[in-house]
Amino acid sequence: MSTRARKLSQSEIHQAFSEGPGAAVPVILSPIQLAGILGLSKKTVYEWIAKGRLDGAFRKRGKHNLIWRDRALEILFNGPEWME
């Protein structure tokens, strides 16, 4: 369970990317782009995909992974805590 007292709403996610520097971020991202937004390594994002932590937020097209920005952020901020 998330430690946030209040979940991040869809409108808050949309607002963050509607104006200012966030407006340049595309709606569909590569794992490298998502890693850059989150300040993580691309290896971490690929591990999350392999472990199913981003299920419902990405599609595999050939050898490429396409990630829906808003879905991924909702899963990451509002989803369950991941225990290793």
N, C-alpha and C positions, 0 to 999 in steps of 0.2 A: 504494500500500500504506500502511496506517495506520502511524503512528510509535509507536503504543502497543506496549509489550512484550507485553502480555496483552490479549486481547479482553474486552469487557464482556459478561458472560453474561446470559441471559434472566432468571435468578433475581436478579441484581444490579439489573437494570432494574425488575423487579417489586417488589423490596424497597424501592427508592427511593420508590415510589408507594403502598406498602401502609399506611404509618402516618405520623404527623406532618403537616406542611403539604402534602406530596405527595399525601396521600390525597384531597384535594379536587380534584385534577386529573383531569378525565374521561378515559376510555379513547379516545374519539374526539374529535379536536380540529379546530378551524378553523385555517387558516393563521395567523390573527392570534394565536390561543392558543399555537400552536407557537412562533411568533416570540417571544412573551412569555416562554415557558419558557426558550428559548435565549438571550434577551437580544439578539435581532436585530430588524431591521426586517421588516415584513410583506412588503415588496418583495423581500427576499432569499428568503423562503420561496416566494413566487410564481415567482421566477426559477428556483429549484431544481426546482419542479414542471414548468415549461416546458422545462427542459433535461433532464428525465428522471432527475434525481438522487434523487428520492424514489419512483421506480417501485416498485410492490409495497407501498407504504405509504399510498397514498391512492386514493380513488375520486371521480369527478366525478358529482355528482347535480344535474342541471339546470345552474345556473350556480354551484353551490357545490362546494367541494372538502372532502371528509371525510378526515382523516388519522388513521391508527391510531398512537397515541402510542408504543407499545412497538416497533413495526416501524420507525417513523421514527427513533427513537433508536438502534436497532440498526444501521441503515444509516449514520447519521451518525457513530457512534462506531467501528464495525467495518468500514465500507466502505472503498473505495479513496480515496486522497487526490485531490482535485480540482485540476487544474491549469487555469488560465485561459489 
